């Protein structure tokens, strides 16, 4: 479940909170916020299990993942799948407290969570799959809060899809050498020597979409200040990955937590002021 490494929970949480605050115009239903935070923790944990199940025969050949419980044989596959099913059931029970549209979207979310880990076997774009899976909390949040999904909500979804492609490509740069040896595909391998250029382009697209969201939702100075800081953090990440050093690339990946938090803070302050 990797609860000892909450970075995945946080990266899934921030876009969810962006969407809840935008959908609720700064005053989201607190019971819905609680359900979504709980759901993020449950489904990220379930996602880790199904990811490790899918990669159990590959993780032993990757330095960073060789000691994961399934890869190292510390946990039986059957036990892991039972835990995965239990977490999904708990998540589904939470969704039942919401409206029908959100329940319907939850089934799509479950499919995305299960399908994503297997994408790296047949496409160099598993990061796109992760982006869609992580961003799916956005239409779910709008559906739960407003019982509809506006056109503007899909703009937030698009931005929330691009962001994981950025940070997961950086993450994949850490394992690129090992992945190439065992035949695992990723955008880091696809982009090759142009990886930093592609990441920079995606960062510009992401920040541009976030500025557009500010206009659409009539957010104020605090929000745009947060986007400026997010831009500075993006530049810092570029500096960290410039030499392709594994440790620095991993630090750049972790830095995205602060980027997501700063944007959320900007949204909250914009509605409070």
SERO-4910 file (N, C-alpha, C, O; in steps of 0.05 Angstrom, whole numbers):
BEGIN
 pado doro    nc1    nc2    nc3   cac1   cac2   cac3    cc1    cc2    cc3    oc1    oc2    oc3
  Unk    A     17    -24      0      0      0      0     17     25      0      8     47     -8
  Unk    A     42     22      9     61     44      9     51     69     25     56     92     16
  Unk    A     37     64     47     29     86     63     52    100     77     50    123     86
  Unk    A     75     87     77    100     99     88    112    118     68    131    133     75
  Unk    A    101    119     44    111    137     23     86    152     12     76    145     -9
  Unk    A     77    173     26     51    186     19     52    204     -5     32    217    -11
  Unk    A     75    206    -19     77    225    -41     55    219    -62     44    238    -74
  Unk    A     49    193    -67     28    187    -86      1    196    -78    -15    205    -94
  Unk    A     -5    194    -52    -30    203    -41    -33    233    -46    -54    243    -54
  Unk    A    -11    248    -40    -12    277    -42    -15    286    -71    -30    305    -77
  Unk    A     -1    272    -90     -3    280   -118    -31    274   -129    -40    288   -148
  Unk    A    -44    254   -119    -72    249   -127    -91    268   -113   -112    275   -124
  Unk    A    -84    276    -88   -102    292    -72   -105    321    -83   -127    331    -84
  Unk    A    -82    333    -91    -84    362    -97   -103    368   -120   -119    386   -117
  Unk    A   -102    354   -143   -122    360   -164   -151    355   -155   -169    369   -163
  Unk    A   -154    335   -137   -181    330   -126   -191    354   -111   -214    361   -113
  Unk    A   -174    365    -94   -181    388    -78   -185    413    -96   -202    429    -91
  Unk    A   -168    416   -117   -172    438   -136   -201    437   -146   -216    457   -145
  Unk    A   -209    413   -155   -235    410   -167   -258    414   -147   -278    427   -154
  Unk    A   -255    404   -123   -276    408   -103   -280    437    -96   -303    446    -93
  Unk    A   -258    452    -93   -260    480    -87   -271    497   -110   -287    516   -106
  Unk    A   -263    490   -134   -274    504   -158   -303    498   -162   -319    515   -167
  Unk    A   -311    472   -159   -338    464   -162   -356    476   -141   -379    483   -146
  Unk    A   -345    479   -117   -361    490    -94   -358    520    -91   -367    531    -72
  Unk    A   -344    533   -110   -339    562   -110   -328    570    -83   -336    590    -71
  Unk    A   -308    555    -74   -294    562    -49   -307    551    -24   -296    553     -2
  Unk    A   -331    539    -27   -345    528     -3   -356    500     -9   -381    496    -10
  Unk    A   -338    481    -13   -348    454    -19   -361    441      5   -355    449     28
  Unk    A   -379    422      0   -392    407     21   -370    391     36   -356    375     24
  Unk    A   -368    396     62   -346    384     78   -349    353     79   -329    339     81
  Unk    A   -374    344     78   -377    314     79   -367    302     53   -355    281     53
  Unk    A   -370    316     30   -360    307      5   -329    309      5   -316    291     -5
  Unk    A   -318    330     17   -289    332     19   -278    309     35   -257    297     27
  Unk    A   -291    302     57   -282    279     73   -282    253     57   -264    237     59
  Unk    A   -304    249     43   -307    224     27   -285    222      6   -273    201      1
  Unk    A   -279    245     -8   -259    244    -28   -230    241    -17   -214    227    -29
  Unk    A   -225    253      5   -198    250     17   -195    220     25   -173    208     20
  Unk    A   -215    209     37   -214    180     45   -211    163     20   -196    143     20
  Unk    A   -226    170     -1   -225    155    -26   -198    156    -39   -188    136    -50
  Unk    A   -185    179    -38   -158    182    -49   -139    164    -35   -123    150    -48
  Unk    A   -140    163     -8   -122    145      7   -127    116      0   -108    101     -4
  Unk    A   -152    108     -1   -159     80     -7   -151     72    -35   -138     51    -39
  Unk    A   -157     89    -55   -153     81    -83   -124     84    -91   -114     69   -109
  Unk    A   -109    102    -79    -80    103    -85    -67     78    -73    -49     67    -86
  Unk    A    -76     69    -50    -65     45    -38    -71     21    -55    -54      4    -60
  Unk    A    -96     20    -65   -104     -2    -82    -88     -1   -108    -80    -22   -119
  Unk    A    -84     23   -118    -68     26   -143    -40     16   -140    -28      4   -158
  Unk    A    -28     21   -117     -1     11   -111      0    -20   -112     18    -32   -123
  Unk    A    -21    -32   -101    -22    -61   -100    -24    -73   -128     -9    -91   -135
  Unk    A    -43    -63   -144    -47    -74   -171    -23    -68   -189    -16    -83   -207
  Unk    A     -9    -45   -184     15    -38   -199     37    -58   -192     51    -68   -210
  Unk    A     40    -64   -166     61    -83   -159     55   -112   -167     73   -127   -173
  Unk    A     29   -118   -169     21   -144   -180     28   -146   -209     39   -166   -218
  Unk    A     22   -125   -224     28   -125   -253     58   -126   -258     67   -138   -278
  Unk    A     74   -114   -240    103   -111   -245    120   -131   -229    144   -128   -229
  Unk    A    107   -150   -216    122   -167   -197    145   -182   -210    164   -189   -197
  Unk    A    142   -189   -236    163   -204   -250    185   -185   -261    206   -194   -269
  Unk    A    179   -159   -262    198   -140   -272    213   -125   -250    236   -118   -253
  Unk    A    199   -120   -228    211   -104   -206    237   -116   -195    253   -101   -184
  Unk    A    240   -142   -197    265   -154   -186    289   -145   -202    312   -148   -192
  Unk    A    286   -135   -226    308   -127   -243    314    -97   -242    332    -87   -255
  Unk    A    298    -82   -226    301    -53   -224    311    -47   -196    299    -55   -176
  Unk    A    333    -32   -195    346    -27   -169    327    -14   -149    328    -22   -125
  Unk    A    310      4   -157    293     19   -139    270      2   -128    259      8   -107
  Unk    A    262    -19   -143    238    -34   -136    243    -63   -129    224    -78   -123
  Unk    A    267    -72   -129    273   -101   -125    265   -111    -98    260   -135    -94
  Unk    A    262    -93    -78    255   -102    -51    225    -99    -45    217   -103    -22
  Unk    A    209    -92    -65    180    -90    -60    169   -117    -52    179   -138    -63
  Unk    A    150   -118    -34    141   -144    -22    134   -166    -42    142   -189    -39
  Unk    A    119   -159    -63    111   -180    -82    135   -189    -99    138   -213   -104
  Unk    A    152   -170   -107    176   -177   -123    195   -194   -106    208   -212   -117
  Unk    A    197   -188    -81    216   -203    -63    204   -228    -52    218   -243    -38
  Unk    A    178   -233    -58    166   -258    -48    158   -257    -19    154   -278     -7
  Unk    A    157   -233     -7    149   -231     21    119   -233     26    110   -238     48
  Unk    A    104   -228      5     75   -229      6     64   -247    -17     74   -245    -39
  Unk    A     45   -264    -11     33   -280    -32     15   -264    -50      2   -245    -41
  Unk    A     14   -271    -76     -2   -257    -95    -31   -257    -87    -45   -237    -89
  Unk    A    -41   -280    -78    -69   -283    -69    -76   -263    -47    -97   -250    -48
  Unk    A    -58   -260    -28    -62   -242     -5    -64   -213    -15    -80   -198     -6
  Unk    A    -46   -206    -34    -46   -179    -45    -71   -173    -60    -82   -151    -57
  Unk    A    -81   -192    -75   -106   -188    -91   -130   -186    -73   -149   -171    -78
  Unk    A   -130   -201    -51   -152   -199    -31   -152   -171    -19   -174   -159    -16
  Unk    A   -129   -161    -12   -127   -134      0   -136   -113    -21   -149    -94    -14
  Unk    A   -128   -117    -46   -136    -98    -67   -166    -97    -70   -178    -76    -72
  Unk    A   -179   -121    -70   -208   -122    -72   -222   -109    -48   -242    -96    -51
  Unk    A   -210   -113    -24   -222   -101      0   -220    -71     -1   -240    -58      6
  Unk    A   -198    -60     -9   -195    -31    -11   -214    -19    -32   -227      2    -27
  Unk    A   -217    -33    -54   -236    -24    -75   -265    -25    -64   -281     -7    -70
  Unk    A   -272    -45    -49   -298    -47    -37   -303    -24    -18   -325    -12    -18
  Unk    A   -283    -18     -1   -286      5     17   -290     31      2   -306     48     10
  Unk    A   -275     34    -20   -278     58    -36   -305     60    -48   -317     82    -50
  Unk    A   -316     37    -57   -342     37    -70   -364     44    -49   -383     58    -55
  Unk    A   -361     34    -25   -380     40     -4   -381     70      2   -402     81      8
  Unk    A   -358     82      1   -357    112      5   -372    126    -17   -387    145    -12
  Unk    A   -369    117    -42   -381    130    -65   -412    127    -63   -426    145    -74
  Unk    A   -422    107    -51   -451    102    -48   -464    125    -33   -489    128    -34
  Unk    A   -449    140    -18   -460    163     -3   -464    187    -22   -475    208    -13
  Unk    A   -455    185    -47   -457    207    -66   -479    201    -86   -493    181    -85
  Unk    A   -481    219   -106   -503    216   -126   -497    195   -147   -474    185   -149
  Unk    A   -517    189   -164   -514    168   -183   -493    173   -204   -478    155   -212
  Unk    A   -490    198   -212   -470    205   -233   -442    199   -222   -426    188   -237
  Unk    A   -437    205   -197   -411    200   -185   -406    170   -183   -383    161   -187
  Unk    A   -427    155   -176   -424    126   -174   -417    114   -202   -399     97   -204
  Unk    A   -430    124   -223   -424    115   -250   -394    121   -257   -380    104   -268
  Unk    A   -386    145   -250   -358    153   -256   -338    136   -240   -315    132   -249
  Unk    A   -346    127   -217   -328    111   -200   -321     84   -214   -299     74   -210
  Unk    A   -340     73   -229   -334     48   -243   -313     53   -265   -295     36   -269
  Unk    A   -314     76   -278   -293     83   -298   -267     86   -284   -246     78   -294
  Unk    A   -267     99   -260   -242    103   -245   -229     77   -237   -205     74   -239
  Unk    A   -246     57   -229   -235     31   -222   -222     17   -246   -201      5   -244
  Unk    A   -236     19   -270   -224      8   -294   -197     21   -301   -178      7   -307
  Unk    A   -196     47   -299   -171     61   -305   -148     53   -286   -125     49   -294
  Unk    A   -155     49   -260   -135     42   -240   -124     14   -246   -100      9   -241
  Unk    A   -141     -4   -256   -132    -32   -262   -118    -33   -288    -98    -48   -291
  Unk    A   -127    -18   -308   -115    -19   -335    -88     -6   -337    -70    -16   -351
  Unk    A    -84     17   -323    -60     33   -326    -34     17   -322    -16     19   -338
  Unk    A    -31      0   -301     -5    -13   -296      4    -31   -318     28    -36   -321
  Unk    A    -14    -40   -335     -7    -58   -357      1    -44   -383     10    -56   -402
  Unk    A     -3    -17   -384      2     -2   -408     31     -2   -416     38     -2   -440
  Unk    A     49     -3   -396     78     -2   -402     88    -26   -418    111    -26   -427
  Unk    A     71    -46   -421     79    -70   -437     76    -66   -467     90    -78   -483
  Unk    A     56    -49   -474     51    -47   -503     51    -18   -514     46    -14   -538
  Unk    A     57      2   -497     59     29   -507     79     45   -491     84     39   -468
  Unk    A     91     65   -504    110     82   -491     95    105   -476    108    123   -466
  Unk    A     69    103   -474     54    125   -462     39    117   -437     16    125   -433
  Unk    A     51    100   -419     36     94   -394     32    118   -377     14    119   -361
  Unk    A     49    139   -380     46    163   -364     20    178   -372      8    191   -355
  Unk    A     11    175   -397    -14    186   -405    -37    171   -391    -56    184   -382
  Unk    A    -34    145   -389    -54    129   -375    -56    137   -345    -77    139   -334
  Unk    A    -32    141   -333    -32    150   -305    -45    178   -303    -60    183   -284
  Unk    A    -39    196   -322    -51    222   -321    -81    222   -321    -94    235   -306
  Unk    A    -92    205   -339   -121    203   -341   -133    191   -316   -153    200   -305
  Unk    A   -119    170   -305   -129    156   -281   -129    175   -257   -148    176   -242
  Unk    A   -107    190   -254   -105    209   -231   -124    232   -235   -135    242   -215
  Unk    A   -127    241   -259   -145    265   -264   -174    258   -263   -191    276   -262
  Unk    A   -181    232   -264   -209    225   -264   -224    233   -239   -248    235   -238
  Unk    A   -208    239   -218   -221    249   -193   -233    277   -198   -251    285   -183
  Unk    A   -225    291   -219   -235    318   -224   -265    317   -233   -281    330   -220
  Unk    A   -272    302   -254   -300    301   -261   -317    288   -239   -340    295   -235
  Unk    A   -305    270   -224   -319    258   -202   -325    279   -180   -347    279   -169
  Unk    A   -306    296   -175   -310    317   -155   -332    337   -164   -349    344   -148
  Unk    A   -332    345   -189   -352    363   -199   -380    349   -199   -400    362   -191
  Unk    A   -380    324   -206   -406    309   -206   -417    307   -177   -441    310   -173
  Unk    A   -399    302   -158   -408    299   -130   -418    326   -119   -437    327   -104
  Unk    A   -405    347   -127   -411    373   -116   -435    386   -130   -451    400   -117
  Unk    A   -437    383   -156   -458    397   -171   -477    379   -186   -497    389   -198
  Unk    A   -473    353   -185   -490    333   -199   -489    338   -229   -508    331   -243
  Unk    A   -467    349   -239   -463    353   -268   -434    357   -272   -418    361   -254
  Unk    A   -426    356   -298   -398    361   -305   -398    382   -327   -405    377   -350
  Unk    A   -390    406   -320   -390    428   -338   -367    427   -358   -348    412   -354
  Unk    A   -368    443   -379   -346    444   -398   -321    454   -384   -299    444   -390
  Unk    A   -324    473   -366   -301    484   -351   -288    462   -334   -264    462   -330
  Unk    A   -304    443   -325   -293    421   -309   -274    404   -325   -254    394   -315
  Unk    A   -280    400   -351   -263    385   -369   -237    399   -374   -216    387   -380
  Unk    A   -237    426   -372   -212    441   -375   -194    435   -351   -170    431   -354
  Unk    A   -206    434   -327   -190    426   -303   -180    398   -306   -158    392   -298
  Unk    A   -197    380   -317   -189    352   -321   -165    351   -340   -146    335   -335
  Unk    A   -165    367   -361   -143    367   -380   -117    375   -367    -96    363   -371
  Unk    A   -118    397   -351    -95    406   -337    -85    384   -317    -61    379   -315
  Unk    A   -104    372   -304    -97    351   -284    -87    326   -297    -74    310   -284
  Unk    A    -92    323   -323    -81    300   -338    -52    306   -347    -35    288   -346
  Unk    A    -47    330   -355    -20    337   -364      0    337   -341     23    328   -345
  Unk    A     -8    345   -318     11    347   -295     24    320   -289     48    319   -286
  Unk    A      9    298   -285     21    272   -279     40    262   -302     60    249   -297
  Unk    A     34    270   -327     52    262   -349     79    275   -344    100    262   -349
  Unk    A     79    299   -334    104    313   -328    119    299   -306    142    291   -310
  Unk    A    106    296   -283    122    286   -260    127    256   -263    147    246   -252
  Unk    A    110    241   -277    116    212   -279    137    207   -301    151    187   -299
  Unk    A    140    225   -320    162    223   -339    189    228   -324    208    214   -328
  Unk    A    189    248   -306    212    253   -290    218    229   -273    241    221   -269
  Unk    A    197    217   -261    200    193   -245    212    170   -261    229    155   -252
  Unk    A    202    167   -286    212    146   -304    241    149   -312    254    130   -318
  Unk    A    250    174   -311    279    179   -317    297    166   -297    319    159   -303
  Unk    A    287    162   -272    302    148   -251    308    119   -259    329    109   -254
  Unk    A    288    106   -271    290     77   -277    296     72   -307    296     49   -315
  Unk    A    302     92   -322    304     89   -351    324     67   -359    317     50   -376
  Unk    A    347     67   -348    368     48   -355    359     19   -350    362      1   -366
  Unk    A    346     15   -326    336    -12   -320    313    -20   -337    311    -43   -346
  Unk    A    295     -1   -343    271     -6   -359    279    -14   -388    267    -32   -399
  Unk    A    299     -1   -398    308     -8   -426    319    -36   -427    316    -49   -447
  Unk    A    332    -45   -406    344    -72   -406    322    -93   -406    325   -114   -418
  Unk    A    300    -88   -391    280   -109   -388    256   -105   -407    237   -121   -406
  Unk    A    256    -84   -423    235    -80   -443    211    -66   -434    190    -67   -447
  Unk    A    212    -52   -411    190    -36   -402    190     -9   -417    211      3   -421
  Unk    A    166      1   -424    164     25   -440    156     49   -423    142     45   -402
  Unk    A    164     73   -431    156     97   -416    161    121   -434    175    119   -454
  Unk    A    149    144   -426    154    168   -441    183    177   -438    194    190   -457
  Unk    A    196    171   -416    224    178   -413    241    164   -434    260    176   -445
  Unk    A    235    139   -441    249    125   -462    241    136   -489    258    139   -507
  Unk    A    215    141   -493    205    152   -518    218    179   -525    226    183   -547
  Unk    A    220    197   -505    231    223   -510    261    223   -513    273    240   -526
  Unk    A    274    203   -501    303    199   -504    319    224   -496    315    235   -474
  Unk    A    337    232   -513    355    255   -506    340    282   -506    351    302   -497
  Unk    A    315    281   -516    299    306   -516    280    307   -492    261    323   -492
  Unk    A    285    290   -472    266    288   -450    261    315   -436    238    322   -430
  Unk    A    283    329   -430    279    355   -416    264    375   -432    249    391   -421
  Unk    A    268    374   -459    254    393   -476    224    386   -477    207    404   -475
  Unk    A    217    361   -479    189    353   -479    176    359   -452    153    369   -451
  Unk    A    190    355   -430    180    361   -404    175    391   -401    155    399   -390
  Unk    A    194    407   -411    190    436   -410    166    444   -426    150    462   -417
  Unk    A    162    432   -449    138    438   -465    112    431   -451     93    447   -452
  Unk    A    112    408   -438     88    400   -423     84    419   -399     61    424   -391
  Unk    A    105    428   -386    103    446   -364     90    473   -373     74    484   -359
  Unk    A     98    482   -396     87    507   -407     57    503   -413     41    521   -407
  Unk    A     50    480   -425     22    474   -431      6    473   -405    -16    485   -403
  Unk    A     17    460   -385      3    457   -359     -2    485   -346    -24    491   -338
  Unk    A     19    501   -345     16    527   -333     -3    545   -349    -18    561   -338
  Unk    A     -2    542   -376    -21    557   -393    -49    549   -387    -67    566   -386
  Unk    A    -54    523   -384    -81    514   -377    -90    524   -350   -114    531   -346
  Unk    A    -72    525   -331    -79    535   -304    -85    565   -305   -103    573   -290
  Unk    A    -71    580   -321    -78    608   -325   -106    611   -337   -122    628   -328
  Unk    A   -112    595   -357   -138    595   -370   -160    589   -349   -181    601   -349
  Unk    A   -155    569   -332   -174    562   -311   -179    586   -293   -202    591   -284
  Unk    A   -158    601   -287   -161    625   -271   -180    645   -283   -197    657   -270
  Unk    A   -178    649   -310   -196    667   -324   -224    657   -324   -243    672   -318
  Unk    A   -228    631   -329   -254    619   -331   -269    621   -304   -293    626   -304
  Unk    A   -254    617   -282   -267    617   -256   -264    644   -241   -271    646   -218
  Unk    A   -255    664   -255   -253    691   -245   -237    692   -218   -246    705   -199
  Unk    A   -215    678   -218   -198    678   -194   -181    703   -193   -177    716   -214
  Unk    A   -171    710   -170   -157    736   -167   -127    734   -164   -115    713   -171
  Unk    A   -115    755   -154    -86    758   -153    -73    734   -138    -51    725   -147
  Unk    A    -85    724   -117    -72    703   -101    -69    678   -118    -48    664   -116
  Unk    A    -88    672   -135    -86    649   -152    -64    652   -172    -48    634   -176
  Unk    A    -62    675   -185    -41    679   -205    -14    680   -193      6    673   -205
  Unk    A    -12    690   -168     13    688   -153     21    659   -149     45    652   -152
  Unk    A      2    642   -143      8    614   -139     17    601   -165     35    584   -165
  Unk    A      6    610   -188     15    599   -214     43    609   -220     59    594   -231
  Unk    A     49    633   -213     77    644   -216     96    627   -200    118    619   -210
  Unk    A     89    621   -175    107    604   -158    109    576   -170    130    564   -169
  Unk    A     87    566   -180     87    539   -193    106    539   -217    120    520   -222
  Unk    A    107    562   -231    125    565   -253    154    564   -244    171    553   -257
  Unk    A    160    577   -221    186    577   -210    194    549   -201    217    540   -205
  Unk    A    175    535   -190    181    507   -182    186    489   -206    203    472   -205
  Unk    A    172    494   -228    176    480   -252    205    485   -263    218    467   -272
  Unk    A    213    510   -261    240    517   -269    261    503   -252    282    494   -262
  Unk    A    255    501   -226    273    487   -207    275    458   -214    297    446   -213
  Unk    A    253    446   -222    253    418   -230    270    414   -255    285    394   -257
  Unk    A    268    433   -274    285    431   -297    315    432   -290    331    417   -302
  Unk    A    321    449   -271    349    450   -262    358    424   -249    381    415   -253
  Unk    A    341    411   -234    348    386   -221    353    364   -241    370    347   -237
  Unk    A    337    363   -263    339    340   -281    358    345   -304    362    328   -322
  Unk    A    372    368   -304    388    376   -328    410    357   -334    417    354   -358
  Unk    A    421    343   -314    443    324   -319    434    295   -319    450    277   -323
  Unk    A    408    291   -315    397    263   -315    405    247   -291    403    223   -291
  Unk    A    415    260   -269    423    246   -245    399    233   -232    378    246   -228
  Unk    A    400    207   -225    377    193   -214    366    206   -189    342    210   -186
  Unk    A    385    212   -170    376    223   -145    362    250   -148    342    256   -136
  Unk    A    373    267   -166    362    293   -170    335    291   -186    317    307   -181
  Unk    A    333    272   -204    308    268   -218    286    260   -198    263    268   -201
  Unk    A    294    243   -179    274    234   -159    266    258   -142    242    260   -134
  Unk    A    285    275   -135    278    299   -119    260    318   -135    242    331   -123
  Unk    A    264    319   -161    247    336   -178    219    325   -178    199    340   -178
  Unk    A    216    298   -179    190    286   -178    176    293   -152    153    301   -152
  Unk    A    190    290   -129    179    296   -103    171    325   -101    151    331    -87
  Unk    A    185    343   -114    180    372   -112    152    379   -123    141    400   -116
  Unk    A    140    361   -139    113    367   -150     92    368   -128     71    380   -132
  Unk    A     97    355   -105     78    358    -83     74    388    -76     52    397    -72
  Unk    A     96    402    -74     94    431    -67     81    447    -89     67    466    -83
  Unk    A     85    439   -114     72    453   -136     42    450   -134     27    469   -136
  Unk    A     33    425   -129      4    421   -126     -8    435   -102    -30    446   -103
  Unk    A      7    435    -80     -2    449    -56     -4    479    -60    -24    491    -51
  Unk    A     15    491    -73     15    520    -78     -9    528    -94    -21    548    -89
  Unk    A    -15    512   -115    -38    519   -131    -64    517   -115    -82    534   -117
  Unk    A    -66    496    -99    -90    493    -82    -92    517    -63   -114    528    -59
  Unk    A    -70    525    -51    -70    548    -33    -79    573    -47    -94    589    -36
  Unk    A    -70    576    -72    -79    599    -88   -109    600    -93   -121    621    -92
  Unk    A   -120    576    -99   -149    574   -103   -164    581    -78   -183    597    -78
  Unk    A   -156    570    -55   -169    575    -29   -168    605    -22   -188    617    -15
  Unk    A   -144    617    -25   -141    645    -18   -157    663    -37   -167    684    -29
  Unk    A   -159    655    -62   -174    671    -81   -203    673    -74   -216    694    -76
  Unk    A   -214    650    -64   -242    651    -56   -247    664    -29   -268    674    -23
  Unk    A   -226    664    -12   -229    676     14   -226    707     14   -236    721     31
  Unk    A   -213    716     -7   -207    746     -8   -228    761    -24   -226    785    -27
***
